[in-house]
Amino acid sequence: MSSISFLGQVDRMFEKAAAHTDHPEGLLKQIRICNSVYQMEFPLKRDDGSIEVIKAWRSEHSHHKLPTKGGIRFADNVNEDEVAALATLMTYKCAIVNVPFGGAKGGIKINRKNYSEGEIERITRRYTYELVAKNFIGPGIDVPAPDYGTGPKEMAWIVDTYRSLTNDPLTAAACVTGKPVTLGGVRGRTEATGLGTYFGIREACSYKEDMDKLGLKTGLSDKTVVVQGLGNVGYHAAKFMQEGGATIVGLAEYEGAIYNKDGLDVESVMAHRKATGSILNFPGATNIKNSAEALELPCDILIPAALESVITGENAGRIKAKIVGEAANGPVTADADATLLDQGVLIIPDVFLNAGGVTVSYFEWLKNLSHVRFGRMSKRFEQASNERIVRAMADAVGIDIPAEDFIKATAGADEIDLVKSGLEETMATSYMEIRDIAQRVGTDLRTAAFINAIDKVAVSYKELGIFP
Ligand code: NAD
């Protein structure tokens, strides 16, 4: 596999799925190719007065819908192939979860640990300047977001720079997502990918026919789970899986893994790690020194949520999980994918399962354009209606509802409730769509997800009148 580039692997997946469609060759080529890549080099004045040249990219894979959308990563191994491949995946991911954006991705080739905060700010602002200068950013053009090595702080610098360089006071906040809530961010963005992972797996486990094939019952309550990575995605996925009734039997971090067949309480493990600096030696759990071995633990659901390419041709045959939920990007290599499918494993693909982040970013963009917090117009109205209904019902049956229950039963939806509910709807509906295709075509979920994406992008190009 090593001889095939990341973009080559994505394109290979595309070709496999495209073979199940009947779109004309020219249209398929237009969907597959990357529309534009802007490679830039700009000077950074370092704190010691020296000048360093910084290399960076922004790639917009598809303009079939605007704006394009995708994160910006700061990493010293970023390269053009990776940025283009990730932009391509963003196009498919957005289409799969019905987020009306094209795909994009940005990268700055730096190891942020080697730079002061002031230098990171100057790099981020200069990168934004370059994007503005070449029309590669804007609420209706291209909307970046955080990715590896970036977070709300960088997004705040981006929106501030964009606002100061453009005459766009009304919509400027929508030029980037993943902002702090005080700067127009949306509540629920932090946990969105982990929560979306939970909603996606829960949906997959709700089909009796599919669970029968795996020898499992429907629902999460009888399921054992192993999660690799306790960062943003892994921690939230593990937490929501536990709250949803599953038993977390294994957790892995880079320092090692822990296992307890009777269950691990995620919050207690996090507290233990904070106190001791490691997940190892958690009371009642068995230590596993080699973290990667955690992937081979007996469990029903394995959630790799740390790195790419952790399940390979080498270890795939030893995976015991019946369901693999790809929370990380690209955790299963192409040859491992084939082995797992041969073993009858249900793989819930990354291009669907970790789309919670971009889905909630879409909600943030909508909030910025409408200039109103979700729930502001309806919360009190809903609450008053609920109160009337509950009071009428209580009077009709002659019961007194305790005040605390009354408040819970009648509350109107706030921003966080609406974001979570929108995410739940998105993940459930999208899973149904790809499952239907998988059944109709007789293929795995990853291929079905790609077919779904190709069909949707094809419809957009046809609507634009570009293809008959
Ligand atoms: P993160 O940096 O917050 O977490 C990654 C965690 O994995 C860290 O805690 C790290 O210590 C741990 N880790 C590193 N090496 C490990 C190893 N060998 N074994 C076990 N654990 C290890 O990153 P994240 O935002 O949670 O992203 C995780 C994955 O999810 C990445 O593949 C990312 O591309 C993908 N993803 C993230 C988002 C998002 O919204 N954050 C959205 C889509 C996809």
Boltz pocket constraint, residues with backbone or C-beta under 6 A from the ligand:
constraints:
  - pocket:
      binder: B
      contacts: [[A, 189], [A, 190], [A, 193], [A, 228], [A, 229], [A, 230], [A, 231], [A, 232], [A, 233], [A, 234], [A, 252], [A, 253], [A, 254], [A, 256], [A, 291], [A, 292], [A, 305], [A, 306], [A, 307], [A, 308], [A, 327], [A, 328], [A, 329], [A, 330], [A, 354], [A, 355], [A, 357]]
      max_distance: 6.0
